[in-house]
Amino acid sequence: MQPSQTVDLPAVAPHASTAEPMVTSEPVATSEPVASPEPANAVTTLDWPELDAAIRACGACGLCHSRRQAVPGTGSRTARVLVVGEAPGAEEDQRGEPFVGRAGELLDQMLLAVDLDRRRVYIANVLKCRPPENRNPAPEEIAACSPYLRRQVALLQPAVILALGSFAARTLLGGEGKVGALRGGSHLYEGIPVVVSYHPAYLLRAPQEKLRAWEDLCRLQDVLGTSAERPGG
C-alpha cells in the first residue's frame, strides 16, 4: 500500500460495521480500592468481566489514591487489532474510556483512514489509572499494571498490535527504544506482530510527523492482510 499524498488524516464518515457491540466499562464514582492488589499469577486466570473488576479494584500502586476511576479498555473483545496507548488523561479519568478528547478524535480519524473504527478494534493503555498532571508513567507503575495488559492480549489474541508512543512500545517490546527508531521494524509480542507508531497526542504537537504515521497505518493494514491469508488468520 503506497503512502497517501494527504498527510492530515481527515475524518471519514463512519461506515456500517458487522462487529459486535463495543464494550465500554461504565464510569464509577470516586472510591478507595475495595480489594487488595491481584497477584500477577492470579490475573492470568481471569476472564473479561473478572479482569475488568480486578482493574477497577486495583490498589497495586499509588495511582489508586489519585485516580477518579480506573480505565480498563473499550471496543470489541473479538477484534483483530489491539491499540495500546500510554495512560489515561484527565478526560479519560472522568469518562472511563481510553483515547477521548482531541487525541481520541485524531485516533478515530487514523483508524477510519484504514477502514477501522472503535467498534472493530480494542483500545487499552499500559497504565489503567491516570498519573497526576499527566506525568510520564513511573517504572514501578508500569510493572504493577503490566499483568493486566498481558492478560488483555491473551484474552483477545489479536492479529496485530498497534503500539502508540514510546511507553507502549517499550512495555511490549522491552528495551529503551524511541518511536522513531522502532517504527518500520518487524516486531513481535508473544508471536503477535507489533506495529509501532506515534501517539496521537504527539501528532497534535508535531503534525509534520503525520505522513510517517500514515505509513505506519499502511503497514498495519498490510499485516492484517497477511494474517487474513494464513489458515486460522
N, C-alpha and C positions, 0 to 999 in steps of 0.2 A: 504494500500500500504506500503510495507516494505522499510525502508531506504536502499539506494544503498551502496555498498562497495566502490564505486568510489566517491571521495569527491571533485574532482577538476572541476566538472561540465563541461566536454569537449564539444566543439562545435559540433553540429549535422547539417548535410546538411539540409537546409530548405525543407519542403515538400509542395506539392501542397495544396492550400487552396481555398475554395469557398467563403471566406469572402469578403465583399465589399472592393473596393479600399481604401487604407489608406489615411486619410485626414491629411495633414500637412500644417499648415499655412505658407504662403510664407514669407521669411525674408524681412524685410523692412529696409530702411536707417535710420540712427540715426536722431531722431527729438524730439522736445519737445512734451509733451502730447497735443492733439488737442481738448480735451474735459474735462469738469470738472468730478470729481470722480462720479461714479454711486452710488446712494444710495442703501443700501443693499436690501430694499424692491423693488426697480426697477429691480434689477438683477434677481429676481425670476420670471419675466415675459418674459425674453429674450429667443429666440430660438438660435440654434447653431451659425449661422452667426452673429447675433446681439451680442451674448456673446463674440465671438472671437474679434469682433470690439471693444467692450467695454473694454476688457482686453488690447488690443493694445493701446487704447487711455487713459488708466487709469492714473490718477495723484493723487491717494488716499494716497500715502506715498512718502517719499523722494527717493525711489529707481527709480522713473521715471526719475530722473535727471542724474543718473549714468549708467543706462542700455543702451545697444545699441538698444535692442528691447525687447518687452515682448514675453513670450513663452507660449501660451495658452495650447497646448497639441497636441497629434498626435495619429493616429490609427483609428480603426473602431468605428463609432458612434452607432453601434448596438452590440458592444462587450458585452460578458457576464462577462468579467474580467476588472476591473479598477485597474491600477497600479498607486500608488501615492508615489511620492518621496518628497524631501525637497525643492529644489530651483534650478534654472539653474546655471550652472557653466560657465566658460569663453567660452568654445566651444559651449555650448548651446546658450549663449548670441549672439555668432557670427552667428550660423546656424539657430536659431529659432526653434529648435526641442529639446525636453527633452531627457535626457539619451543618449548622444553620447559620443565619446571618449572611454577610457578604461572601465569606469563604464558601459557605454551603451553596449559595446561588451559583458561584463560579464552578464548583464541583458538579452541580446539576448540568450546567452547560457543557462541561467537558465530557460527561457521560453521554449526554444526548448526541454529541458530535460523533460518537461511535455506536449509535443505536442502542444505548443502555439508559436506564434511569434507576431511581431509588427503589422502585418496586421489583427490579430484576437483579439487584446486587445486594450484598450485605455489607454494612458500613460499621466499623468499630474503631476504637482508639487503643493505643498502647496503654495509657492510663485511663481508668474509668471515672476518676474524680478530677475536678479542676484544681490545678496548682494555684495558690494565691497570686493575684496580679498577673496571671498567665505566664509566670516564670517557666523556665525550662524544667522538665522532669528531672528529679534527683535520681542517682543510680539506685538507691535503696527503694525508691518508689517504683521504679521500673521492675526491679527484682520481685517486689511484693505483688505487682499486678500481672506480670508476665504469665503466670499459670492460667489466668482467665483467658487471655488471648490465645494461648496454646490450645486450650480446650475448645474455644470457638472455632479454631481452624480444624481441629479433629472432628468436631460435630458436623461442620459444614462440608469439609472435603472439597474445596473449590478447585476449579480447573486452573485458576491463576490468581495470584495476589497482587494488587496494586498498592505498593508502599509509598505513601506520600510524605516526604520530608525525611530528614536525617535520622530522627529518633525512631520512626517506624522501620526504616531500612536497617539501622544498626541493631534494633531489637530482634528482627527476624533473621538477619544475616550474620550478626556478630561483627566485631571489629569497630573501627572508628572512622570508616569511610564517609566522605561527604557525598551529597547527592550528585554533584557534578561529575565525580569520579565513578560513581556506581551506575548511573543511568546509562542505558545502552548495552550493559553487560548481561551475560547469561547467569542467572542466579536461581538457586533452589532453596526452598524451606521444606524439610521433610518430604522431599521429592516433588514439591509443587513449584512450578515456575513463579518467580517473583519479578515483576516489572517495577523499577524504581523511578519515581518522578518527583517533581517539585510540589510542595504543599500549596494548595490554593491561596492560603494567606500570604505566602511568599510571592506568588504570582501577582497578587494585587499590589504589592510593593515594587515588584520588578517585572512589569508587563513585557519587557524585552525578551523574557525567557519563555513566553507563551509558545513560540514556534517550537522550541525544544520539547515543551510539554506535549504539544500536538504530535511530535514524532514518537514520544513515549506512548501516547494513546494508540497510535497506529501499530506500535509493537504489541501492545496489549491485544488489539484486535487480531493481529497475526497469530499470537499464541493461542487465542481462543479458537481460531480456525483450525490450527494444527491439532489441538486437543479434540475437537469435534470429529476429526478424521480418524482418530485412533479407536480401536474397539473399546467400548465402555466409556469413551470420552464425552 
